[in-house]
Amino acid sequence: MINGRCAGRTAGAQITVADLTGVAVQDLAIAEAVFGVEPSAG
């Protein structure tokens, strides 16, 4: 979606549910565990 390779939402009924932990370092660690990649610096 970010780089234009896929469309993202195609209907209003498609929603995203997020429960962020509230601490950025924890959110990044969770994202890394889910996606298996480390965020790039910068």
N, C-alpha and C positions, 0 to 999 in steps of 0.2 A: 504494500500500500504506500509506503513512504517513497519508494523509488519508482512507483508507477507500474510495477510488474503485475499487480492484481488490483481489482476494482474496489475492494472493501465492501462496505454496506451497499446493498442494491435495493433495499426496502426499509421503510420506516419501522417495521416490526423487528428488525435485526438490531439487538441492543448489546451493549458491552457491560458486564458486571465486574467491578474491580473492588477489592478489599485491600487497600494499601496498609502496610503495617504502621506507617507514620514516621518511620526513621529511614532516611534515604539509603544508608548503608545496608539495612536489612532488605529493602526493596530491590536493590541491585543484586544482592546475594540470591534472593529468590528468583529473580529474572535469569541470572546465570545458571541456577540449578534447573530451571524449566527449559531454557533454550539451549543450554550447553555451550554458551559463548561468553566471553568476557567483554564488557563494554570497552570501546576504544577511548583512549584519553584524548581530551580536547574536544 
